[in-house]
């Protein structure tokens, strides 16, 4: 079951939070694992600026993210060909 589902253009994406260890530190960084549904299945890893020394705190921060923020992060990580018309480059 996806954590969130967001729509970018006409494509629905299922999103799951992932904690990634930051090199040479005790910190964890939130990365979003995004997979689109439909016939053209592909995935995108969208890194965020959220970090914490605790994975559980990081996931708690992720739970407070709005759908709009998740959608904006995903849109920023899409290639120009995948972005909907009018989306920021």
N, C-alpha and C positions, 0 to 999 in steps of 0.2 A: 504494500500500500504506500503510495507516495506521501511525502510530508506535505507538499503543496502542489497545486497545479496552476500554471499561469499560461496566458495566451499572449503570444507575440505575433502581431500581424494576424494571420489566419491559422497559425500553428499552435497546438496545445503541447505544453512541455510539462513533464512530471519532474519534480525537484526533490532531492534528498540532501540533508546536511551531512557533511563529512568533516571530521577533525583531522588536520594534517600537522605533524610536528614541524616547527620552524627550526631550521638548521642552526646548530651551535647555541641553542637557548633552551629554556625549560617551557617555552610558550607553545601553545597550540593555535592554529589559524583555522578559521571556518572557510571551507570550500563547498560550493554547491555542485552536486552532480545532477546535470540536467539532461533528460532524454525526451526527444519528441515522439509523439504518437503518430500512428498512421503508416502509410506505405513506405515513406522515406525516413526510416528510423535512423537517427544519428544521435550522438551525445556531445555535450560540451561541459568542460570543467570551468566553473566561474569562481575565481578566488575573490575573497572579500577582505576588508580591512579589519574585521573583527578578530581579536586575539585574546587569549587568556592563559593563565598557568594551569587552569582546571578545565578538563574536557566537559565536565557536567555544567560548569558555568558557561562555557562556550555554547553548548546546546541550548541552555536557557536563554542566552542572548539571541540565538537563531529563532527560537519560538516567538520572540517579540518582534521579529521582522514582519513588516506588512507585505501583502502580496504585491503592492506597487513597487516596493523596494527590490523585491526578488526579481520582478519583471525587468526593472531598470538594470540590475546587475547582469542578468542574462543577456539583455539587448546589447549591453556594452561589450560582451564577449563573443557575440556572433560576428561572422565574417560579413563584409558589406553586401554580398549576394544574398545572405540569409535574413538581413534586416528588413523590416517592413518599410514601405515608402514613407518618408517624413521622419524616420527615426534618426536620432543623433548619430553622427559618424564616430 
